[in-house]
Amino acid sequence: MLSFILLALLAHASPIQSKHPHPKINIIILAGQSNMAGRGGVFNDTITETLTWDGIVPPECQPNPSILRLTANLTWVEAHEPLHADIDYNKTNGVGPGMPFANTVLNKDPNFGVIGLVPCAIGGTNISQWQKGEFLYEQLVKRSQFAMQSGVYRAMLWYQGESDTENQQDAELYKDNLKRFFNDLRFDLKTPKLPIIQVALASGPGAYIEEVREAQLKTDMAYVKCVDAKGLPLGPDGLHLTTSSQVTLGQMLAHAFLGIFTYNIFNMFKLITWFSMLFVAGSTLVLGQNNTAKDIFILAGQSNMAGRGGVNHGKWDGNIPPECKPKRSILRFTANLDWEVAREPLHVDIDVGKVCGVGPGMAFANEIIRSNRSGTGIIGLVPCAVGGTSINKWGKGSRLYGQLVKRANEALKDGGGTIRAILWYQGESDTLNKDDAETYKGKMVKLIEDLRLDLNLPSLPFIQVALASGEGTNTNIEMVRKAQLGIKMKNVKCVDAKGLPLNADNLHLTTMSEVKLGLKLAYAFLLSFSHFH
């Protein structure tokens, strides 16, 4: 038994499993803006009136044959400062944290192997410029994928956010944009557990430094660590780290990185002893809420389920009412198929390409917890909604249908539990066309039947929402509403959103309307499905 536990612990020690039996290069991605690119030793030459690097390379940053760099031309060469000279080429580069990071890792673990640094940082860039589809994001993915041909991803080091301190909205949206970026990158690199070590700001040109720092320090994601650069000495510009500060930062990043991959043997054997005692005593071990049985609810449909509360002019205001506050007992299933503590916007990594805000999910879950009628005490929300989708896009065989079924099944595997209900709010897009409105009821009934069959839950509760609004004529809106209210199937209930206040676009629910809708859904569930408790 002890041997089995030891093997299990060792298997869990590294979140990245290489597909190559003997990877040649341990790939470390360097991304962000100027303090990652490196401005250590860069000063204003009063004679030439230009920014110049002093050329001083401290011992911790000296070249090493076991440290390589991927050039702008996608060639591996021996790394030396400045690492970003041909990447952030419009700026004057100096010492950054990359070389002291790599040298520290090799000093601490001489058997680590060859390190391949992939510079991608560009000075003066906002988090919005790193979103999927933007040039910097696509360049990062391209360079990383090329590097992967020679080895295995080990981590991304991320230092960015100074440019997001100048605007209040940018600072307030930083956390959501950051998490979306991390999730998208992991998905596109096909490495869902890629370790990311980010840096909490040491400085910034704007008034919202603390707001961005708080977002960085409280990025609650698996395999994301944060080191704090606050207090490290800055250069004369009050913005960029000095050379010695970059060395210190590189060492901090290295220690955080090594903490992910290495185990203290003494502590491991203490764990083994603890495990064995529990087994001998016949105890049940619960390794955190992620591995605990959950009451699972699937959230599906289009934009009003994904959440547009507080979204105006393409920006979310960041306002989270008390009914939607996070709780450790409410989890969310991410796009990477991991459980994490749920928080708004729930669909940030699912309804990608859209600006998500408050939806009904958190208010629903909080009310279920408040009622003390949760079967397990843990709610697991599985976001699946995608804005602008008609009922045809949810039919069996479609991408959205397949994604919903896959996510539901994976949620059951990851820690177990029971799917308690599907919450469904959709139909606005079916009001645009009379034929779609007229055939809505039949397609909705078929969808419910197919989902119950493919999820092997013939009596699965299904709570749908009758439209509050639509994109088409009033006649078509009422036709779809009539279809929704008129579905008579076992364990299918409908709550009516008509009359709930709408945003300025006259289509999406306001934040408080989403809260009210979440409560309506919770009451419908608690009143109608007594087998829940």
HELIX and SHEET records of a PDB file:
HELIX    1   1 LEU A    2  ALA A   13  1                                  12    
HELIX    2   2 SER A   34  ALA A   37  1                                   4    
HELIX    3   3 PRO A   59  CYS A   61  5                                   3    
HELIX    4   4 GLY A   98  LYS A  108  1                                  11    
HELIX    5   5 ILE A  127  TRP A  130  5                                   4    
HELIX    6   6 PHE A  135  MET A  148  1                                  14    
HELIX    7   7 GLU A  162  THR A  165  5                                   4    
HELIX    8   8 GLN A  168  ASP A  188  1                                  21    
HELIX    9   9 ILE A  209  LEU A  217  1                                   9    
HELIX   10  10 THR A  243  PHE A  261  1                                  19    
HELIX   11  11 ILE A  265  ALA A  281  1                                  17    
HELIX   12  12 GLN A  289  ASN A  291  5                                   3    
HELIX   13  13 SER A  303  ALA A  306  1                                   4    
HELIX   14  14 PRO A  322  CYS A  324  5                                   3    
HELIX   15  15 GLY A  361  ARG A  370  1                                  10    
HELIX   16  16 ILE A  391  TRP A  394  5                                   4    
HELIX   17  17 ARG A  399  LYS A  413  1                                  15    
HELIX   18  18 GLU A  428  THR A  431  5                                   4    
HELIX   19  19 LYS A  434  GLU A  438  1                                   5    
HELIX   20  20 TYR A  440  ASP A  454  1                                  15    
HELIX   21  21 ASN A  474  LEU A  485  1                                  12    
HELIX   22  22 THR A  511  SER A  528  1                                  18    
HELIX   23  23 SER A  530  PHE A  532  5                                   3    
SHEET    1   A 7 TRP A  76  GLU A  78  0                                        
SHEET    2   A 7 ILE A  67  LEU A  70 -1                                        
SHEET    3   A 7 ILE A 115  PRO A 119  1                                        
SHEET    4   A 7 ILE A  25  GLY A  32  1                                        
SHEET    5   A 7 GLY A 151  TYR A 159  1                                        
SHEET    6   A 7 ILE A 196  ALA A 200  1                                        
SHEET    7   A 7 VAL A 224  ASP A 228  1                                        
SHEET    1   B 2 VAL A  42  ASP A  45  0                                        
SHEET    2   B 2 THR A  50  TRP A  53 -1                                        
SHEET    1   C 7 TRP A 339  VAL A 341  0                                        
SHEET    2   C 7 ILE A 330  PHE A 333 -1                                        
SHEET    3   C 7 ILE A 379  PRO A 383  1                                        
SHEET    4   C 7 LYS A 294  GLY A 301  1                                        
SHEET    5   C 7 GLY A 417  TYR A 425  1                                        
SHEET    6   C 7 PHE A 462  ALA A 466  1                                        
SHEET    7   C 7 VAL A 492  ASP A 496  1                                        
SHEET    1   D 2 VAL A 311  ASN A 312  0                                        
SHEET    2   D 2 LYS A 315  TRP A 316 -1                                        
END                                                                             
